[in-house]
Amino acid sequence: MLEGFIPETRSARQGRILEILSSEAIGSQSKLRDRLAEEGILVTQATLSRDLDDIGAIKIKGAHGAQFYHVHETPAPESPIQGVRAFLERWASEVLTSVVQAGNQLVLRTPPGAAQLLASSLDKAKLEGVVGTIGGDDTVLVIAKDEAAATALRGELAKLT
């Protein structure tokens, strides 16, 4: 696991909440508060409630009748990998025009206005070895943990297009 930290900002906290809800079936605010506390993010129930409202989280019923939080464009926790993978496959095949590798980084080109969408789909896919992305207007910078991870991702993106 890569070492890092989560800044104590509202945006960082809400980003972490989105990540948790996209990969785990969380059915209550108290369970989500406990999950955040495990990572050193302490939040009051009122703040958490506002955060869930701000990010558009709603409770939905899963396949087995259990309710859990869900955010639009985030796949249901029963199949997070398939859902985000389909999202990435769709956008990569539609907007990715070129990939250039420079060491542990990839520079992805898209038509104007599409880079944010591709960067977001890469972030949600949580691909092995990807540290993060930066999306501009027509360019996405993907930073991998090392050159081998960047090479593997370049090959994976080639298959998607």
C-alpha positions as a LaTeX table, in Angstrom:
\begin{tabular}{lrrr}
\hline
Residue & $x$ (\AA) & $y$ (\AA) & $z$ (\AA) \\
\hline
Met1 & 0.00 & 0.00 & 0.00 \\
Leu2 & 1.28 & 3.46 & $-0.83$ \\
Glu3 & 1.86 & 5.72 & 2.11 \\
Gly4 & 0.02 & 9.04 & 2.24 \\
Phe5 & $-2.38$ & 11.12 & 4.23 \\
Ile6 & $-5.84$ & 12.63 & 3.91 \\
Pro7 & $-5.96$ & 16.39 & 4.47 \\
Glu8 & $-8.45$ & 17.57 & 7.08 \\
Thr9 & $-10.67$ & 19.40 & 4.60 \\
Arg10 & $-14.31$ & 18.97 & 3.72 \\
Ser11 & $-13.43$ & 18.08 & 0.12 \\
Ala12 & $-10.89$ & 15.45 & 1.18 \\
Arg13 & $-13.34$ & 13.95 & 3.69 \\
Gln14 & $-16.13$ & 13.83 & 1.11 \\
Gly15 & $-13.75$ & 12.31 & $-1.43$ \\
Arg16 & $-12.87$ & 9.56 & 1.03 \\
Ile17 & $-16.57$ & 8.98 & 1.76 \\
Leu18 & $-17.16$ & 8.54 & $-1.98$ \\
Glu19 & $-14.31$ & 6.04 & $-2.20$ \\
Ile20 & $-15.65$ & 4.04 & 0.73 \\
Leu21 & $-19.22$ & 4.01 & $-0.57$ \\
Ser22 & $-18.07$ & 2.92 & $-4.02$ \\
Ser23 & $-16.34$ & $-0.16$ & $-2.67$ \\
Glu24 & $-18.22$ & $-1.19$ & 0.48 \\
Ala25 & $-21.84$ & $-1.80$ & 1.38 \\
Ile26 & $-22.37$ & 0.72 & 4.18 \\
Gly27 & $-25.90$ & 0.71 & 5.55 \\
Ser28 & $-25.80$ & 3.28 & 8.34 \\
Gln29 & $-24.20$ & 6.57 & 9.25 \\
Ser30 & $-22.76$ & 5.07 & 12.42 \\
Lys31 & $-21.03$ & 2.32 & 10.40 \\
Leu32 & $-19.66$ & 4.95 & 8.02 \\
Arg33 & $-18.48$ & 7.09 & 10.96 \\
Asp34 & $-16.69$ & 4.05 & 12.41 \\
Arg35 & $-15.13$ & 3.30 & 9.02 \\
Leu36 & $-13.88$ & 6.89 & 8.73 \\
Ala37 & $-12.58$ & 6.81 & 12.32 \\
Glu38 & $-10.48$ & 3.73 & 11.41 \\
Glu39 & $-8.64$ & 6.04 & 9.02 \\
Gly40 & $-8.29$ & 8.86 & 11.54 \\
Ile41 & $-11.15$ & 10.93 & 10.13 \\
Leu42 & $-13.33$ & 12.02 & 13.03 \\
Val43 & $-16.68$ & 13.50 & 12.10 \\
Thr44 & $-19.89$ & 14.34 & 13.93 \\
Gln45 & $-23.18$ & 12.79 & 12.89 \\
Ala46 & $-24.46$ & 16.19 & 11.74 \\
Thr47 & $-21.40$ & 16.81 & 9.56 \\
Leu48 & $-21.58$ & 13.31 & 8.11 \\
Ser49 & $-25.25$ & 13.82 & 7.32 \\
Arg50 & $-24.41$ & 17.07 & 5.48 \\
Asp51 & $-21.55$ & 15.34 & 3.65 \\
Leu52 & $-23.84$ & 12.54 & 2.47 \\
Asp53 & $-26.34$ & 15.12 & 1.27 \\
Asp54 & $-23.62$ & 17.18 & $-0.49$ \\
Ile55 & $-22.31$ & 14.18 & $-2.44$ \\
Gly56 & $-25.82$ & 13.01 & $-3.33$ \\
Ala57 & $-25.73$ & 9.74 & $-1.40$ \\
Ile58 & $-29.03$ & 7.92 & $-1.14$ \\
Lys59 & $-30.04$ & 4.64 & 0.44 \\
Ile60 & $-30.99$ & 1.88 & $-1.95$ \\
Lys61 & $-32.05$ & $-1.71$ & $-1.45$ \\
Gly62 & $-29.54$ & $-4.35$ & $-2.55$ \\
Ala63 & $-30.21$ & $-7.70$ & $-4.17$ \\
His64 & $-30.70$ & $-9.37$ & $-0.78$ \\
Gly65 & $-32.97$ & $-6.68$ & 0.64 \\
Ala66 & $-30.33$ & $-4.90$ & 2.73 \\
Gln67 & $-30.16$ & $-1.14$ & 2.40 \\
Phe68 & $-26.91$ & 0.71 & 1.80 \\
Tyr69 & $-25.68$ & 4.12 & 0.71 \\
His70 & $-25.20$ & 4.65 & $-3.00$ \\
Val71 & $-23.94$ & 7.63 & $-4.98$ \\
His72 & $-25.04$ & 8.24 & $-8.58$ \\
Glu73 & $-22.48$ & 6.92 & $-11.10$ \\
Thr74 & $-21.01$ & 4.71 & $-8.39$ \\
Pro75 & $-21.75$ & 1.02 & $-8.94$ \\
Ala76 & $-23.57$ & $-0.95$ & $-6.31$ \\
Pro77 & $-21.20$ & $-2.49$ & $-3.74$ \\
Glu78 & $-22.24$ & $-6.01$ & $-4.79$ \\
Ser79 & $-20.22$ & $-5.54$ & $-7.99$ \\
Pro80 & $-17.93$ & $-2.51$ & $-7.71$ \\
Ile81 & $-15.25$ & $-3.85$ & $-10.04$ \\
Gln82 & $-17.59$ & $-4.72$ & $-12.90$ \\
Gly83 & $-19.42$ & $-1.39$ & $-12.69$ \\
Val84 & $-16.39$ & 0.89 & $-12.64$ \\
Arg85 & $-14.64$ & $-1.27$ & $-15.23$ \\
Ala86 & $-17.59$ & $-0.86$ & $-17.61$ \\
Phe87 & $-17.52$ & 2.90 & $-17.01$ \\
Leu88 & $-13.78$ & 3.03 & $-17.82$ \\
Glu89 & $-14.19$ & 0.81 & $-20.88$ \\
Arg90 & $-16.96$ & 2.99 & $-22.23$ \\
Trp91 & $-15.12$ & 6.28 & $-21.87$ \\
Ala92 & $-11.71$ & 4.98 & $-22.91$ \\
Ser93 & $-13.17$ & 3.52 & $-26.10$ \\
Glu94 & $-15.06$ & 6.74 & $-26.87$ \\
Val95 & $-12.60$ & 9.51 & $-25.95$ \\
Leu96 & $-9.04$ & 8.18 & $-25.69$ \\
Thr97 & $-7.08$ & 9.28 & $-28.77$ \\
Ser98 & $-3.46$ & 8.59 & $-27.74$ \\
Val99 & $-1.26$ & 7.30 & $-24.93$ \\
Val100 & 2.37 & 8.29 & $-24.39$ \\
Gln101 & 4.48 & 6.82 & $-21.59$ \\
Ala102 & 7.24 & 8.79 & $-19.86$ \\
Gly103 & 8.75 & 6.64 & $-17.13$ \\
Asn104 & 6.10 & 6.03 & $-14.48$ \\
Gln105 & 3.68 & 8.51 & $-16.09$ \\
Leu106 & 1.19 & 8.27 & $-18.92$ \\
Val107 & $-0.08$ & 11.22 & $-20.92$ \\
Leu108 & $-3.51$ & 10.46 & $-22.33$ \\
Arg109 & $-5.05$ & 12.66 & $-25.03$ \\
Thr110 & $-8.76$ & 13.16 & $-25.62$ \\
Pro111 & $-10.93$ & 15.50 & $-27.66$ \\
Pro112 & $-11.36$ & 18.94 & $-26.02$ \\
Gly113 & $-13.53$ & 18.77 & $-22.91$ \\
Ala114 & $-13.30$ & 15.00 & $-22.40$ \\
Ala115 & $-10.20$ & 14.66 & $-20.21$ \\
Gln116 & $-12.03$ & 15.15 & $-16.89$ \\
Leu117 & $-14.45$ & 12.36 & $-17.75$ \\
Leu118 & $-11.64$ & 9.94 & $-18.58$ \\
Ala119 & $-9.63$ & 10.95 & $-15.49$ \\
Ser120 & $-12.69$ & 10.40 & $-13.30$ \\
Ser121 & $-13.32$ & 6.95 & $-14.78$ \\
Leu122 & $-9.67$ & 6.00 & $-14.17$ \\
Asp123 & $-9.90$ & 7.21 & $-10.57$ \\
Lys124 & $-13.08$ & 5.25 & $-9.92$ \\
Ala125 & $-11.61$ & 2.08 & $-11.43$ \\
Lys126 & $-8.86$ & 2.05 & $-8.76$ \\
Leu127 & $-6.49$ & 0.25 & $-11.10$ \\
Glu128 & $-3.53$ & $-1.57$ & $-9.58$ \\
Gly129 & $-0.45$ & 0.63 & $-9.48$ \\
Val130 & $-2.19$ & 3.92 & $-10.26$ \\
Val131 & $-1.32$ & 6.60 & $-7.71$ \\
Gly132 & $-3.55$ & 9.29 & $-9.22$ \\
Thr133 & $-4.68$ & 11.28 & $-12.22$ \\
Ile134 & $-4.83$ & 14.92 & $-13.22$ \\
Gly135 & $-7.36$ & 15.84 & $-15.89$ \\
Gly136 & $-7.18$ & 19.03 & $-17.92$ \\
Asp137 & $-9.25$ & 19.93 & $-20.95$ \\
Asp138 & $-7.85$ & 17.45 & $-23.47$ \\
Thr139 & $-5.04$ & 15.79 & $-21.52$ \\
Val140 & $-4.92$ & 13.38 & $-18.59$ \\
Leu141 & $-1.73$ & 12.79 & $-16.62$ \\
Val142 & $-1.69$ & 9.37 & $-14.97$ \\
Ile143 & 0.95 & 8.79 & $-12.31$ \\
Ala144 & 1.78 & 5.15 & $-11.64$ \\
Lys145 & 3.74 & 3.80 & $-8.69$ \\
Asp146 & 6.57 & 2.71 & $-10.99$ \\
Glu147 & 7.48 & 2.25 & $-14.64$ \\
Ala148 & 6.26 & $-1.36$ & $-14.73$ \\
Ala149 & 2.80 & $-0.30$ & $-13.50$ \\
Ala150 & 2.68 & 2.44 & $-16.14$ \\
Thr151 & 3.61 & $-0.06$ & $-18.86$ \\
Ala152 & 0.90 & $-2.47$ & $-17.68$ \\
Leu153 & $-1.69$ & 0.31 & $-17.67$ \\
Arg154 & $-0.64$ & 1.44 & $-21.15$ \\
Gly155 & $-1.26$ & $-2.12$ & $-22.36$ \\
Glu156 & $-4.60$ & $-2.31$ & $-20.61$ \\
Leu157 & $-5.72$ & 0.99 & $-22.13$ \\
Ala158 & $-4.64$ & $-0.23$ & $-25.58$ \\
Lys159 & $-7.00$ & $-3.22$ & $-25.17$ \\
Leu160 & $-9.90$ & $-0.91$ & $-24.28$ \\
Thr161 & $-9.62$ & 1.24 & $-27.39$ \\
\hline
\end{tabular}
